[in-house]
Amino acid sequence: MVKVVILGQGYVASIFASGLEKIKAGKMEPYGVPLADELPIKIREIEIVGSYDVDASKVGKDLYDVVKRYDPEAPESLKGITVRNGIHLRSLRNLPIKATGLDDGMTIEAAVEHLVNEWKELKPDVFVNVCTTEAFIPFESREELEKAIAEDRKDRLTATQVYVYAAAQYAKETGGAAFVNAIPTLIANDPVYAELARESNLAIFGDDGATGATPLTADVLSHFAQRNRYVLDIAQFNIGGNNDFLALTDKERNKSKEFTKSSIVKELLGYDAPHYIKPTGFLEPLGDKKFIAMHMEYVSFNGAHDEIIISGRINDSPALAGLLVDLVRLGRMAVEKRDFGPVYEVNAFYMKNPGPKEKQNIPRIIAHEKMRMWAGLEPKWL
């Protein structure tokens, strides 16, 4: 079995939990799961053993009841798991949600110890982080990170940074675990956390799950680069109505997301074409089905100016939730391989900003083959 702990029981996590159980029960095909039936670890072997959140309306509730808010057809197999209290460190500020966290009543050190003790009972193999997008500052050194925790610097740390630190302590004591960072906070790309993970038997997948418009933009840019077409400008934007888009109305959080979405341009083209790539707005009636649009202008042979315009409506949360079904299984495989720290071969395909920091985005078709080879699968396109 692959035992999973979810960090942030919002829309993505709830669709992941619901879809996972439906696939296991044979009630749904695994569409949207890239390696659906190909991995040696099967989808039916995934078991959710714990869930954490800081929304006061969710903490202490049964996971089934929380998931039912997002999917009226939530499987009853989710009953019996209680959503536990996590860490918020102001992550829900400016959102219409009452936050409650371990950090409200104890120091960060005590919260870490509390989490590690709970996880020793739950025995997870993989942690899936789908918390609300955060405003964050990377750490300059291991000493700075450990000092912030020791001095209870709740103004300096984010929930994700503390969760990864706790997961590293857990992995070190239990022999190994994996952490999937599906949000923009730099973890796989933070050398301090990369070093901590390698020393602590923690595999890191991150940062920021590549769904929707961003991987499609990467594919189109790769197409231009391979055919030596010079890109003049790129505009890509998303408007959505879920809580993550609401959170991104906060300037600092939006900056975090913009960085991971924009990193592909120079890395894939070899030059930094003028671009506007960022989440641009919140419109509640859109719900989870976001509106995406892309416009790219480029120069072709004999100076011809061409344009590509793409628009679409994409269900935001299912796009990421399907990737998580692969990532938790690949996480268990990373632990079995003893491949600790950021696993680039996986990150290059599944993440917008693949870590470690010294690596970069590559064409997704190449990343797909590298990932398959790492997983021991036959090349698909070579």
Backbone hydrogen bonds in HBPLUS format (Angstrom, degrees):
<---DONOR---> <-ACCEPTOR-->    atom                        ^
c    i                          cat <-CA-CA->   ^        H-A-AA   ^      H-
h    n   atom  resd res      DA  || num        DHA   H-A  angle D-A-AA Bond
n    s   type  num  typ     dist DA aas  dist angle  dist       angle   num
A0002-VAL N   A0045-GLU O   2.79 MM  43  5.90 161.5  1.82 143.7 145.2     1
A0047-GLU N   A0002-VAL O   2.85 MM  45  5.95 166.1  1.87 155.4 152.5     2
A0125-ASP N   A0003-LYS O   2.74 MM 122  5.17 160.2  1.78 131.7 137.4     3
A0126-VAL N   A0003-LYS O   3.10 MM 123  6.45 159.1  2.15 162.4 167.0     4
A0004-VAL N   A0047-GLU O   2.85 MM  43  6.05 156.8  1.90 155.4 157.5     5
A0049-VAL N   A0004-VAL O   2.85 MM  45  5.71 159.7  1.90 148.9 155.6     6
A0005-VAL N   A0126-VAL O   3.00 MM 121  6.45 157.3  2.05 158.7 166.0     7
A0128-VAL N   A0005-VAL O   2.91 MM 123  6.28 162.3  1.94 164.7 168.8     8
A0006-ILE N   A0050-GLY O   2.93 MM  44  6.23 163.0  1.96 140.9 142.2     9
A0052-TYR N   A0006-ILE O   2.90 MM  46  6.15 139.9  2.06 145.4 158.1    10
A0007-LEU N   A0128-VAL O   2.83 MM 121  5.92 160.8  1.87 168.1 161.6    11
A0130-VAL N   A0007-LEU O   2.97 MM 123  6.01 160.5  2.01 154.1 160.4    12
A0008-GLY N   A0052-TYR O   2.78 MM  44  5.71 159.9  1.82 150.5 154.3    13
A0014-SER N   A0010-GLY O   2.96 MM   4  5.97 152.9  2.03 147.1 155.2    14
A0015-ILE N   A0011-TYR O   2.95 MM   4  6.15 158.7  2.00 154.7 159.9    15
A0016-PHE N   A0012-VAL O   2.86 MM   4  6.05 156.7  1.92 152.3 159.7    16
A0017-ALA N   A0013-ALA O   2.92 MM   4  6.11 163.3  1.95 145.9 150.0    17
A0018-SER N   A0014-SER O   2.93 MM   4  6.04 163.6  1.96 144.7 149.7    18
A0019-GLY N   A0015-ILE O   2.84 MM   4  5.82 168.7  1.86 148.5 152.4    19
A0020-LEU N   A0016-PHE O   2.89 MM   4  5.84 158.7  1.94 147.1 153.9    20
A0021-GLU N   A0017-ALA O   3.19 MM   4  6.32 166.5  2.21 145.4 148.3    21
A0022-LYS N   A0018-SER O   3.08 MM   4  6.33 151.8  2.17 147.2 155.5    22
A0023-ILE N   A0019-GLY O   2.95 MM   4  6.18 157.2  2.00 152.7 158.1    23
A0024-LYS N   A0020-LEU O   2.97 MM   4  6.24 164.8  2.00 152.8 157.2    24
A0025-ALA N   A0021-GLU O   3.01 MM   4  6.13 141.8  2.16 137.5 147.2    25
A0027-LYS N   A0022-LYS O   2.84 MM   5  5.09 152.4  1.91 163.7 158.1    26
A0026-GLY N   A0023-ILE O   2.97 MM   3  5.07 159.4  2.01 107.2 113.5    27
A0033-VAL N   A0030-PRO O   3.21 MM   3  5.72 146.6  2.33 137.1 135.5    28
A0036-ALA N   A0033-VAL O   3.08 MM   3  5.04 148.9  2.18 128.9 123.2    29
A0038-GLU N   A0035-LEU O   3.09 MM   3  5.28 154.7  2.15 114.0 121.9    30
A0045-GLU N   A0042-LYS O   2.95 MM   3  5.50 158.1  2.00 115.1 122.3    31
A0046-ILE N   A0043-ILE O   3.06 MM   3  5.68 171.9  2.07 122.8 125.1    32
A0084-ARG N   A0051-SER O   2.74 MM  33  6.02 164.8  1.77 158.1 152.8    33
A0053-ASP N   A0084-ARG O   3.02 MM  31  6.39 155.4  2.08 170.9 172.7    34
A0086-GLY N   A0053-ASP O   3.01 MM  33  5.19 148.4  2.11 138.2 137.5    35
A0100-THR N   A0054-VAL O   2.77 MM  46  5.05 152.3  1.84 141.2 150.0    36
A0058-LYS N   A0055-ASP O   2.79 MM   3  5.42 164.9  1.81 124.9 130.2    37
A0059-VAL N   A0055-ASP O   3.09 MM   4  6.29 160.8  2.12 160.9 166.9    38
A0056-ALA N   A0098-LYS O   2.86 MM  42  5.65 176.4  1.86 172.5 171.3    39
A0061-LYS N   A0058-LYS O   2.91 MM   3  5.43 160.2  1.95 139.7 142.2    40
A0060-GLY N   A0083-VAL O   2.74 MM  23  5.35 175.8  1.75 159.6 159.7    41
A0083-VAL N   A0061-LYS O   2.87 MM  22  5.65 171.1  1.88 172.3 173.4    42
A0065-ASP N   A0062-ASP O   3.02 MM   3  5.41 119.4  2.41 107.1 120.9    43
A0066-VAL N   A0062-ASP O   3.18 MM   4  6.57 152.9  2.26 151.8 159.9    44
A0063-LEU N   A0081-ILE O   2.66 MM  18  5.41 160.2  1.70 171.3 176.7    45
A0067-VAL N   A0063-LEU O   2.87 MM   4  6.07 171.5  1.88 161.6 163.5    46
A0068-LYS N   A0064-TYR O   2.98 MM   4  6.09 147.5  2.09 143.5 152.4    47
A0069-ARG N   A0066-VAL O   3.07 MM   3  5.54 150.6  2.16 109.2 117.7    48
A0070-TYR N   A0067-VAL O   2.93 MM   3  5.49 143.2  2.07 113.7 123.4    49
A0071-ASP N   A0067-VAL O   2.91 MM   4  6.12 149.8  2.00 149.9 159.6    50
A0074-ALA N   A0071-ASP O   3.01 MM   3  5.47 128.4  2.29 133.4 129.3    51
A0078-LEU N   A0075-PRO O   3.23 MM   3  6.09 168.6  2.25 120.2 122.6    52
A0079-LYS N   A0076-GLU O   3.03 MM   3  5.58 166.1  2.05 117.7 121.0    53
A0102-LEU N   A0086-GLY O   2.75 MM  16  5.86 165.1  1.77 164.0 168.8    54
A0091-SER N   A0088-HIS O   2.79 MM   3  5.13 149.9  1.88 114.2 124.4    55
A0093-ARG N   A0090-ARG O   3.15 MM   3  5.39 165.0  2.17 115.9 116.8    56
A0095-LEU N   A0092-LEU O   3.06 MM   3  5.49 145.6  2.18 139.0 137.3    57
A0097-ILE N   A0095-LEU O   2.74 MM   2  5.44 142.2  1.88  98.9  91.3    58
A0104-ASP N   A0101-GLY O   2.97 MM   3  5.41 163.5  2.00 112.0 117.2    59
A0105-GLY N   A0102-LEU O   3.18 MM   3  5.90 149.0  2.28 116.3 122.6    60
A0111-ALA N   A0107-THR O   2.90 MM   4  6.17 151.6  1.98 147.0 155.5    61
A0112-VAL N   A0108-ILE O   2.89 MM   4  6.14 156.5  1.95 153.3 158.9    62
A0113-GLU N   A0109-GLU O   3.04 MM   4  6.32 162.1  2.07 148.4 153.0    63
A0114-HIS N   A0110-ALA O   2.88 MM   4  6.07 153.7  1.95 144.4 152.3    64
A0115-LEU N   A0111-ALA O   2.92 MM   4  6.16 162.3  1.95 151.0 154.7    65
A0116-VAL N   A0112-VAL O   2.95 MM   4  6.16 171.2  1.96 156.8 159.1    66
A0117-ASN N   A0113-GLU O   3.03 MM   4  6.18 159.1  2.08 147.2 152.6    67
A0118-GLU N   A0114-HIS O   3.05 MM   4  6.35 155.1  2.12 147.1 154.0    68
A0119-TRP N   A0115-LEU O   2.82 MM   4  6.09 160.4  1.86 157.2 163.2    69
A0120-LYS N   A0116-VAL O   2.95 MM   4  6.17 143.0  2.09 143.9 153.4    70
A0121-GLU N   A0118-GLU O   3.05 MM   3  5.30 133.5  2.28 100.2 112.8    71
A0122-LEU N   A0118-GLU O   3.02 MM   4  6.38 152.7  2.09 146.1 154.5    72
A0123-LYS N   A0119-TRP O   2.68 MM   4  5.61 149.1  1.77 150.0 156.8    73
A0178-ALA N   A0125-ASP O   2.94 MM  53  6.40 145.6  2.06 146.0 157.1    74
A0127-PHE N   A0178-ALA O   2.83 MM  51  6.24 155.9  1.89 151.8 159.3    75
A0180-VAL N   A0127-PHE O   2.77 MM  53  6.05 173.2  1.77 167.4 169.4    76
A0129-ASN N   A0180-VAL O   2.82 MM  51  5.90 171.7  1.83 167.4 169.8    77
A0182-ALA N   A0129-ASN O   3.15 MM  53  5.88 150.7  2.24 148.1 156.6    78
A0145-LEU N   A0141-SER O   3.23 MM   4  6.56 157.6  2.28 146.5 151.6    79
A0146-GLU N   A0142-ARG O   2.96 MM   4  6.21 172.8  1.96 158.4 159.7    80
A0147-LYS N   A0143-GLU O   2.89 MM   4  5.92 148.8  1.98 142.6 151.6    81
A0148-ALA N   A0144-GLU O   3.01 MM   4  6.15 154.9  2.08 143.2 149.5    82
A0149-ILE N   A0145-LEU O   3.14 MM   4  6.48 151.2  2.22 148.2 155.7    83
A0150-ALA N   A0146-GLU O   2.91 MM   4  6.07 165.5  1.93 146.3 150.9    84
A0151-GLU N   A0147-LYS O   2.84 MM   4  5.89 154.2  1.90 150.3 156.6    85
A0153-ARG N   A0148-ALA O   2.81 MM   5  4.96 174.2  1.81 161.2 160.7    86
A0152-ASP N   A0149-ILE O   3.13 MM   3  5.07 161.1  2.17 104.4 109.0    87
A0154-LYS N   A0152-ASP O   2.89 MM   2  5.71 127.9  2.17 110.9  95.2    88
A0156-ARG N   A0153-ARG O   3.02 MM   3  5.35 156.4  2.08 108.8 116.2    89
A0157-LEU N   A0153-ARG O   3.28 MM   4  6.53 148.8  2.39 156.8 164.3    90
A0162-VAL N   A0158-THR O   3.15 MM   4  6.45 153.2  2.23 150.2 157.1    91
A0163-TYR N   A0159-ALA O   2.84 MM   4  6.08 161.3  1.87 155.2 161.3    92
A0164-VAL N   A0160-THR O   2.94 MM   4  6.15 165.2  1.96 157.7 160.1    93
A0165-TYR N   A0161-GLN O   3.22 MM   4  6.32 155.3  2.29 134.1 141.0    94
A0166-ALA N   A0162-VAL O   2.89 MM   4  6.15 160.1  1.93 154.2 159.4    95
A0167-ALA N   A0163-TYR O   2.79 MM   4  6.04 156.0  1.85 149.4 156.8    96
A0168-ALA N   A0164-VAL O   2.86 MM   4  6.07 148.4  1.96 147.6 155.6    97
A0169-GLN N   A0165-TYR O   3.12 MM   4  6.47 152.5  2.20 143.9 150.6    98
A0170-TYR N   A0166-ALA O   2.94 MM   4  6.24 158.8  1.99 150.5 156.6    99
A0171-ALA N   A0167-ALA O   2.83 MM   4  6.03 162.8  1.86 148.9 153.5   100
A0172-LYS N   A0168-ALA O   2.95 MM   4  6.07 157.5  2.00 146.6 152.6   101
A0173-GLU N   A0169-GLN O   3.17 MM   4  6.35 150.2  2.26 142.8 149.9   102
A0174-THR N   A0170-TYR O   2.96 MM   4  6.11 138.0  2.14 147.1 159.3   103
A0175-GLY N   A0171-ALA O   2.86 MM   4  5.56 131.2  2.10 147.1 152.0   104
A0177-ALA N   A0201-ASN O   3.11 MM  24  6.67 145.5  2.24 157.6 164.8   105
A0203-ALA N   A0177-ALA O   2.93 MM  26  6.39 160.0  1.97 150.7 153.4   106
A0179-PHE N   A0203-ALA O   2.76 MM  24  6.13 156.2  1.82 159.9 166.4   107
A0205-PHE N   A0179-PHE O   2.92 MM  26  6.22 168.6  1.93 158.8 159.8   108
A0181-ASN N   A0205-PHE O   2.68 MM  24  5.91 170.6  1.69 173.9 171.9   109
A0208-ASP N   A0181-ASN O   3.23 MM  27  6.43 142.4  2.38 136.4 145.2   110
A0209-GLY N   A0182-ALA O   3.24 MM  27  4.67 157.8  2.30  99.3 102.1   111
A0190-ASP N   A0187-ILE O   3.14 MM   3  4.96 163.9  2.17 101.2 105.7   112
A0193-TYR N   A0190-ASP O   2.98 MM   3  5.47 118.5  2.37 113.4 127.0   113
A0194-ALA N   A0190-ASP O   2.91 MM   4  6.16 156.6  1.97 155.4 162.7   114
A0195-GLU N   A0191-PRO O   2.99 MM   4  6.05 159.6  2.03 141.8 145.9   115
A0196-LEU N   A0192-VAL O   3.08 MM   4  6.28 161.3  2.12 141.9 147.5   116
A0197-ALA N   A0193-TYR O   2.82 MM   4  5.93 158.8  1.87 147.4 152.9   117
A0198-ARG N   A0194-ALA O   3.07 MM   4  6.30 161.3  2.11 146.6 151.0   118
A0199-GLU N   A0195-GLU O   3.07 MM   4  6.29 159.7  2.12 151.6 156.9   119
A0200-SER N   A0196-LEU O   3.02 MM   4  6.06 129.4  2.28 139.1 152.7   120
A0200-SER N   A0197-ALA O   3.11 MM   3  5.04 133.0  2.34  94.4 107.6   121
A0202-LEU N   A0197-ALA O   2.97 MM   5  4.65 174.8  1.98 143.8 142.4   122
A0341-GLY N   A0202-LEU O   2.86 MM 139  5.98 169.5  1.87 132.7 135.9   123
A0204-ILE N   A0341-GLY O   2.90 MM 137  5.34 164.1  1.93 124.4 121.1   124
A0343-VAL N   A0204-ILE O   3.11 MM 139  6.20 154.4  2.18 163.5 160.8   125
A0355-GLY N   A0206-GLY O   3.07 MM 149  6.12 155.1  2.13 145.1 137.8   126
A0353-ASN N   A0207-ASP O   3.13 MM 146  5.23 162.1  2.17 169.3 168.0   127
A0352-LYS N   A0208-ASP O   2.66 MM 144  5.50 171.9  1.67 172.6 172.7   128
A0210-ALA N   A0350-TYR O   2.79 MM 140  5.49 170.8  1.80 136.5 136.5   129
A0217-THR N   A0213-ALA O   2.81 MM   4  6.00 153.5  1.87 153.5 161.3   130
A0218-ALA N   A0214-THR O   2.95 MM   4  6.23 156.9  2.00 150.6 157.0   131
A0219-ASP N   A0215-PRO O   2.97 MM   4  6.23 151.2  2.05 142.7 149.7   132
A0220-VAL N   A0216-LEU O   3.03 MM   4  6.33 158.2  2.08 149.5 155.0   133
A0221-LEU N   A0217-THR O   2.87 MM   4  6.10 163.0  1.90 155.7 160.5   134
A0222-SER N   A0218-ALA O   2.96 MM   4  6.11 154.8  2.02 145.1 152.1   135
A0223-HIS N   A0219-ASP O   3.05 MM   4  6.27 149.9  2.14 141.2 149.3   136
A0224-PHE N   A0220-VAL O   3.03 MM   4  6.43 154.6  2.09 149.9 155.8   137
A0225-ALA N   A0221-LEU O   2.93 MM   4  6.20 164.5  1.95 152.8 156.9   138
A0226-GLN N   A0222-SER O   2.92 MM   4  6.06 161.8  1.95 153.1 157.4   139
A0227-ARG N   A0223-HIS O   3.25 MM   4  6.39 136.3  2.46 138.7 149.0   140
A0227-ARG N   A0224-PHE O   3.18 MM   3  5.29 133.5  2.41  98.0 110.3   141
A0229-ARG N   A0224-PHE O   2.98 MM   5  5.02 173.5  1.98 143.5 145.6   142
A0228-ASN N   A0225-ALA O   3.24 MM   3  5.04 165.1  2.26 102.4 105.7   143
A0230-TYR N   A0299-VAL O   3.12 MM  69  5.01 139.5  2.29 145.0 144.4   144
A0299-VAL N   A0230-TYR O   2.67 MM  69  5.01 153.2  1.74 140.5 149.4   145
A0232-LEU N   A0297-GLU O   2.72 MM  65  5.45 158.9  1.76 144.1 151.1   146
A0297-GLU N   A0233-ASP O   3.15 MM  64  5.56 160.8  2.19 149.9 155.5   147
A0234-ILE N   A0274-PRO O   2.97 MM  40  6.44 141.7  2.12 146.3 157.7   148
A0276-TYR N   A0234-ILE O   2.86 MM  42  6.24 144.8  1.99 147.7 159.2   149
A0235-ALA N   A0295-HIS O   2.85 MM  60  5.13 154.5  1.92 152.6 159.1   150
A0295-HIS N   A0235-ALA O   2.80 MM  60  5.13 149.4  1.90 150.6 156.8   151
A0236-GLN N   A0276-TYR O   2.78 MM  40  6.15 167.0  1.79 165.6 163.4   152
A0278-LYS N   A0236-GLN O   3.34 MM  42  6.75 152.6  2.42 158.2 159.2   153
A0237-PHE N   A0293-ALA O   3.04 MM  56  5.64 156.2  2.10 153.4 160.7   154
A0293-ALA N   A0237-PHE O   3.10 MM  56  5.64 147.4  2.21 157.2 162.1   155
A0280-THR N   A0238-ASN O   2.96 MM  42  5.79 161.4  1.99 152.2 158.4   156
A0239-ILE N   A0291-PHE O   2.93 MM  52  5.21 151.2  2.01 146.5 155.3   157
A0291-PHE N   A0239-ILE O   2.82 MM  52  5.21 162.0  1.85 157.7 159.9   158
A0240-GLY N   A0281-GLY O   3.26 MM  41  6.70 154.1  2.33 152.9 149.3   159
A0283-LEU N   A0240-GLY O   2.88 MM  43  5.75 157.9  1.93 131.2 138.7   160
A0241-GLY N   A0287-GLY O   2.78 MM  46  4.01 139.3  1.94 156.7 147.9   161
A0246-LEU N   A0242-ASN O   3.10 MM   4  6.46 150.0  2.19 145.0 154.3   162
A0247-ALA N   A0243-ASN O   2.81 MM   4  6.04 154.6  1.88 144.7 151.1   163
A0248-LEU N   A0244-ASP O   3.04 MM   4  6.28 140.9  2.19 137.0 147.6   164
A0249-THR N   A0246-LEU O   3.11 MM   3  5.50 162.9  2.14 109.9 114.9   165
A0250-ASP N   A0247-ALA O   3.06 MM   3  5.87 165.0  2.09 119.0 123.8   166
A0254-ASN N   A0250-ASP O   2.96 MM   4  6.16 163.7  1.99 160.9 166.2   167
A0255-LYS N   A0251-LYS O   3.04 MM   4  6.24 146.2  2.15 142.6 151.5   168
A0256-SER N   A0252-GLU O   3.31 MM   4  6.64 146.4  2.43 140.4 147.7   169
A0256-SER N   A0253-ARG O   3.06 MM   3  5.23 123.0  2.39  99.1 113.0   170
A0257-LYS N   A0253-ARG O   3.25 MM   4  6.66 156.8  2.30 151.0 156.2   171
A0258-GLU N   A0254-ASN O   2.81 MM   4  6.00 160.6  1.85 153.9 160.0   172
A0259-PHE N   A0255-LYS O   3.11 MM   4  6.22 152.6  2.19 143.3 148.8   173
A0261-LYS N   A0257-LYS O   3.09 MM   4  6.29 152.5  2.17 151.7 159.8   174
A0262-SER N   A0258-GLU O   2.93 MM   4  5.95 148.0  2.03 147.4 155.2   175
A0263-SER N   A0259-PHE O   3.19 MM   4  6.12 131.3  2.44 145.3 154.7   176
A0265-VAL N   A0262-SER O   3.31 MM   3  6.11 155.6  2.37 124.2 127.8   177
A0268-LEU N   A0264-ILE O   2.97 MM   4  5.88 149.0  2.07 150.3 155.6   178
A0269-LEU N   A0265-VAL O   2.96 MM   4  5.99 163.1  1.98 156.3 161.8   179
A0270-GLY N   A0266-LYS O   2.80 MM   4  5.02 146.9  1.90 129.0 138.6   180
A0286-LEU N   A0283-LEU O   2.98 MM   3  5.88 156.5  2.03 132.7 138.7   181
A0287-GLY N   A0284-GLU O   2.94 MM   3  5.62 153.9  2.00 123.5 130.5   182
A0289-LYS N   A0286-LEU O   3.15 MM   3  5.71 138.8  2.33 143.7 140.8   183
A0316-ASP N   A0288-ASP O   2.79 MM  28  5.52 171.3  1.80 156.0 155.3   184
A0290-LYS N   A0314-ILE O   2.82 MM  24  5.40 124.6  2.13 164.8 149.1   185
A0314-ILE N   A0290-LYS O   2.93 MM  24  5.40 154.4  2.00 151.2 157.8   186
A0292-ILE N   A0312-GLY O   2.90 MM  20  5.33 170.7  1.91 153.1 155.3   187
A0312-GLY N   A0292-ILE O   3.00 MM  20  5.33 151.6  2.08 147.8 146.4   188
A0294-MET N   A0310-ILE O   2.74 MM  16  5.06 154.9  1.80 155.5 157.9   189
A0310-ILE N   A0294-MET O   2.92 MM  16  5.06 161.5  1.95 141.6 147.1   190
A0296-MET N   A0308-ILE O   2.92 MM  12  5.28 157.8  1.97 151.3 158.2   191
A0308-ILE N   A0296-MET O   2.87 MM  12  5.28 154.8  1.93 149.4 157.8   192
A0298-TYR N   A0306-ASP O   2.93 MM   8  5.50 164.4  1.96 151.1 155.4   193
A0306-ASP N   A0298-TYR O   2.92 MM   8  5.50 162.4  1.95 158.7 163.9   194
A0300-SER N   A0304-ALA O   2.70 MM   4  5.05 167.2  1.72 154.6 159.2   195
A0304-ALA N   A0301-PHE O   3.37 MM   3  5.91 167.2  2.39 112.0 115.7   196
A0320-LEU N   A0317-SER O   3.16 MM   3  5.50 124.7  2.49 107.2 119.2   197
A0321-ALA N   A0317-SER O   2.88 MM   4  6.02 167.6  1.89 160.1 164.3   198
A0322-GLY N   A0318-PRO O   3.02 MM   4  5.99 157.9  2.07 148.2 150.2   199
A0323-LEU N   A0320-LEU O   3.02 MM   3  5.29 122.6  2.36 103.5 117.8   200
A0324-LEU N   A0320-LEU O   3.17 MM   4  6.53 147.5  2.28 149.9 159.4   201
A0326-ASP N   A0323-LEU O   3.04 MM   3  5.40 127.7  2.32 105.8 118.3   202
A0327-LEU N   A0323-LEU O   2.95 MM   4  6.24 166.6  1.97 152.7 156.8   203
A0328-VAL N   A0324-LEU O   2.99 MM   4  6.04 159.7  2.03 152.8 153.6   204
A0329-ARG N   A0326-ASP O   3.02 MM   3  5.39 119.8  2.40 105.6 120.5   205
A0330-LEU N   A0326-ASP O   2.85 MM   4  6.11 160.9  1.89 158.4 165.0   206
A0331-GLY N   A0327-LEU O   2.79 MM   4  5.83 140.2  1.95 136.3 147.5   207
A0332-ARG N   A0328-VAL O   3.19 MM   4  6.46 152.9  2.27 139.0 143.8   208
A0333-MET N   A0329-ARG O   3.09 MM   4  6.41 153.5  2.17 142.7 150.3   209
A0334-ALA N   A0330-LEU O   2.84 MM   4  6.12 147.3  1.95 145.3 154.0   210
A0335-VAL N   A0331-GLY O   3.12 MM   4  6.46 154.2  2.19 147.6 153.6   211
A0336-GLU N   A0332-ARG O   3.02 MM   4  6.33 158.0  2.07 147.0 153.2   212
A0337-LYS N   A0333-MET O   2.87 MM   4  6.09 143.5  2.00 144.7 155.0   213
A0338-ARG N   A0334-ALA O   2.98 MM   4  6.02 114.2  2.42 133.0 149.4   214
A0339-ASP N   A0334-ALA O   2.92 MM   5  5.13 165.5  1.94 155.4 155.2   215
A0338-ARG N   A0335-VAL O   3.01 MM   3  4.88 144.5  2.14  96.6 107.7   216
A0346-VAL N   A0343-VAL O   3.19 MM   3  5.77 137.3  2.38 113.2 122.9   217
A0347-ASN N   A0343-VAL O   3.00 MM   4  6.15 171.1  2.00 155.0 157.9   218
A0348-ALA N   A0344-TYR O   2.81 MM   4  5.70 163.4  1.84 158.2 158.2   219
A0349-PHE N   A0346-VAL O   3.25 MM   3  5.82 143.5  2.39 111.3 119.8   220
A0350-TYR N   A0346-VAL O   3.20 MM   4  6.38 169.7  2.21 157.4 160.5   221
A0351-MET N   A0347-ASN O   2.93 MM   4  5.15 148.4  2.03 146.7 146.6   222
A0359-LYS N   A0356-PRO O   2.99 MM   3  5.67 161.8  2.03 122.0 128.0   223
A0366-ILE N   A0363-PRO O   3.00 MM   3  5.50 128.3  2.27 111.4 124.0   224
A0367-ALA N   A0363-PRO O   2.98 MM   4  6.31 162.1  2.02 153.1 159.0   225
A0368-HIS N   A0364-ARG O   2.77 MM   4  5.87 150.3  1.86 144.3 152.0   226
A0369-GLU N   A0365-ILE O   3.32 MM   4  6.52 152.7  2.40 133.4 138.9   227
A0370-LYS N   A0366-ILE O   2.98 MM   4  6.30 162.3  2.02 154.8 159.7   228
A0371-MET N   A0367-ALA O   2.90 MM   4  6.05 159.6  1.94 150.2 155.7   229
A0372-ARG N   A0368-HIS O   3.04 MM   4  6.24 157.9  2.09 144.5 150.4   230
A0373-MET N   A0369-GLU O   2.97 MM   4  6.19 161.3  2.01 151.6 156.3   231
A0374-TRP N   A0370-LYS O   2.98 MM   4  6.19 157.3  2.03 146.8 153.1   232
A0375-ALA N   A0371-MET O   3.02 MM   4  6.26 149.4  2.12 145.3 153.6   233
A0377-LEU N   A0372-ARG O   2.81 MM   5  5.04 164.4  1.83 154.3 149.0   234
A0376-GLY N   A0373-MET O   3.02 MM   3  4.99 157.0  2.07 101.8 108.7   235
